[in-house]
Amino acid sequence: MKIEINKLKKYYQNKLILDINNVVFNKNMTYCIKGRNGSGKTTLLQIIANLMLYDKGEILYDNKLMHYEFMKDITYVSQNPYIFNGTVYDNIYYPLKIRKSDASKLENKVYAYLEYFEIDHIKNQLAKKCSSGEKMKIALARSLIFKPKLLLLDEPTTNLDIESIEKLKAILLKIKKQTTIIFVSHQIDFINAISDKQFILKDTLLEMGEKSV
């Protein structure tokens, strides 16, 4: 999914916090947005995800304004991910359920993601009672299982151990040719491993960045 942002402005309590003239995120590319804490990175991701309103400008999704049909192809994972009621299995199957997928045919797919993120041993546990690291794995598995066209990740390595970060890196590298990925991260190795291009959000402006060192 191609994303184009034109003359976007976002205010908070009458203060301009985002001022983006024109930025294009091309289809099936991976982009990292960097910037200091409080620079508006999370706000920008949430605006692109259609979870927050903006005040001026427009965002085009495959050259069209947001339409509810696009929402089924977009997923957003917060650094403090939302967890649904129910078991770990229920959470990961949820995107397939709302898309009316056949549970019997896709059960193996759910188990594959449970095993990949090493949470198969807690599949029947209530997800809201899991640790922070387990919740992030649940959210990542849930976001990846339906193969979104646009994947938005806010600090996806938060609370993950080194092995889990490597697994996340591997799966993102595997899907990046079929999915547009826009992510926020401070972890240099992770950024350099998966990003095709990097942007820096500074003083409300989004500018092309350089390779992290």
C-alpha positions in Angstrom: 0.0 0.0 0.0 1.4 3.4 -1.0 0.9 6.2 1.5 1.2 9.9 0.5 1.0 12.7 3.0 0.2 16.2 1.7 0.4 19.5 3.7 -0.6 17.7 6.9 -0.8 19.8 10.1 -1.7 18.5 13.5 -2.2 20.8 16.5 -2.3 20.0 20.2 -3.7 22.7 22.5 -3.1 25.2 19.8 0.5 24.2 19.4 1.6 22.9 16.0 3.2 19.4 16.6 3.3 18.1 13.0 3.8 20.0 9.8 4.5 17.7 6.9 4.5 19.2 3.4 4.8 16.1 1.2 6.1 12.6 2.0 5.5 9.4 0.1 5.9 5.9 1.6 6.1 3.7 -1.5 4.4 0.3 -1.7 6.3 -2.7 -0.3 9.1 -0.6 1.2 10.2 -0.4 4.8 10.7 2.9 6.5 11.9 3.9 10.0 10.9 7.2 11.6 13.4 8.4 14.1 13.3 11.4 16.5 13.6 12.5 20.1 11.0 11.5 22.6 7.9 13.7 22.3 8.7 14.7 18.7 5.4 13.3 17.4 6.4 9.9 16.0 3.6 8.0 17.7 1.1 10.7 16.8 2.1 10.4 13.1 1.8 6.6 13.1 -1.7 6.8 14.7 -2.8 9.4 12.2 -1.6 7.1 9.3 -3.5 4.2 11.0 -6.6 6.4 11.1 -6.7 6.2 14.9 -6.2 10.0 15.3 -7.6 12.9 13.4 -5.4 15.6 11.8 -6.3 19.3 11.4 -5.3 20.1 7.8 -4.0 18.4 4.7 -4.7 14.9 3.4 -3.4 11.4 3.5 -3.8 9.2 0.4 -3.9 5.4 0.5 -3.1 4.0 -2.9 -4.0 7.4 -4.3 -7.4 7.6 -2.5 -8.6 9.2 0.7 -9.3 6.9 3.6 -12.2 4.6 3.2 -13.4 1.9 5.6 -12.4 -0.8 3.1 -8.8 0.2 3.6 -8.9 -0.5 7.3 -9.0 -4.3 6.9 -5.5 -4.1 5.2 -3.9 -1.9 7.9 -2.6 -2.9 11.3 -1.0 -0.8 14.1 1.0 -2.2 17.0 1.6 0.2 20.0 4.6 -0.1 22.2 2.0 -0.8 24.9 -0.1 -3.1 22.8 -3.8 -3.5 23.3 -4.8 -7.0 24.4 -8.3 -8.4 23.9 -10.3 -10.4 26.4 -9.8 -14.1 26.0 -6.9 -16.4 25.6 -3.6 -15.9 23.8 -4.9 -18.2 21.0 -8.1 -16.1 20.8 -6.1 -12.9 20.4 -4.0 -14.2 17.6 -6.9 -15.7 15.7 -9.0 -12.5 16.1 -8.0 -10.8 12.8 -8.9 -14.0 10.9 -12.2 -14.2 12.7 -13.4 -10.7 11.9 -12.4 -11.4 8.3 -14.7 -14.4 8.4 -11.9 -16.9 7.8 -12.5 -20.6 8.4 -11.1 -21.5 11.8 -10.6 -25.1 11.0 -8.5 -24.4 7.9 -6.4 -21.8 9.6 -5.8 -23.4 13.0 -2.3 -24.6 11.8 -1.4 -21.0 10.9 -2.3 -19.8 14.3 -0.2 -22.5 15.9 2.7 -21.7 13.6 2.7 -18.1 14.9 2.4 -19.3 18.5 5.4 -21.5 18.0 7.4 -18.9 16.1 7.1 -16.4 18.9 7.5 -19.2 21.5 4.2 -18.5 23.2 2.5 -21.9 22.3 2.9 -23.0 25.9 0.6 -20.2 27.1 -1.9 -20.5 24.2 -4.8 -21.2 26.7 -3.8 -18.6 29.2 -5.8 -15.4 29.6 -3.8 -12.9 27.4 -4.4 -9.9 29.8 -2.5 -11.8 32.5 0.6 -12.3 30.4 3.9 -10.5 31.0 4.7 -7.3 29.0 7.1 -9.2 26.8 4.5 -11.9 26.1 1.9 -9.2 25.3 4.2 -7.7 22.7 4.7 -11.1 21.1 0.9 -11.7 21.1 0.3 -8.3 19.4 3.0 -8.9 16.8 1.7 -12.3 16.0 -1.8 -10.9 15.7 -0.7 -8.1 13.4 1.3 -10.4 11.1 -1.0 -13.4 10.7 -3.4 -11.8 8.2 -0.6 -10.4 6.0 -1.5 -6.7 6.1 -0.8 -4.4 3.2 0.3 -1.7 5.7 2.1 -2.5 8.9 2.7 0.2 11.5 4.9 -0.6 14.4 5.7 1.7 17.4 8.9 0.6 19.2 8.2 -3.1 18.3 11.3 -4.4 20.2 10.0 -3.0 23.5 10.2 -5.7 26.3 11.5 -8.3 23.8 14.6 -10.4 24.6 17.5 -10.6 22.0 16.3 -13.9 20.6 12.7 -12.5 20.0 14.1 -9.4 18.4 16.0 -11.6 16.0 12.9 -13.5 15.2 10.9 -10.4 14.6 13.7 -9.1 12.4 13.6 -12.3 10.3 9.9 -12.3 9.8 9.8 -8.6 8.8 12.6 -9.2 6.3 10.5 -12.1 4.9 7.3 -10.1 4.4 8.8 -6.7 3.5 8.4 -7.3 -0.3 4.6 -7.8 0.2 3.9 -5.3 2.9 4.6 -1.6 3.4 6.2 -1.2 6.8 6.5 2.0 8.7 8.0 1.7 12.2 9.5 3.8 15.0 12.5 2.5 16.8 15.6 3.6 18.7 17.5 0.3 18.3 20.2 1.0 15.7 20.9 -2.6 14.7 17.2 -3.3 14.2 16.7 -0.1 12.2 19.6 -0.8 9.9 18.7 -4.4 9.4 15.2 -3.9 8.0 14.7 -0.3 6.8 15.0 0.7 3.2 14.8 4.4 4.1 14.9 6.4 7.3 13.2 9.6 8.2 13.9 12.0 11.1 11.0 13.9 12.8 12.4 17.1 14.1 10.7 20.4 15.1 7.4 19.1 13.5 9.0 18.4 10.2 9.7 15.0 8.6 13.0 14.9 6.8 15.0 12.2 5.0 17.5 10.7 7.4 20.8 9.1 7.2 21.8 5.5 8.1 22.0 5.1 11.8 25.4 4.6 13.4 
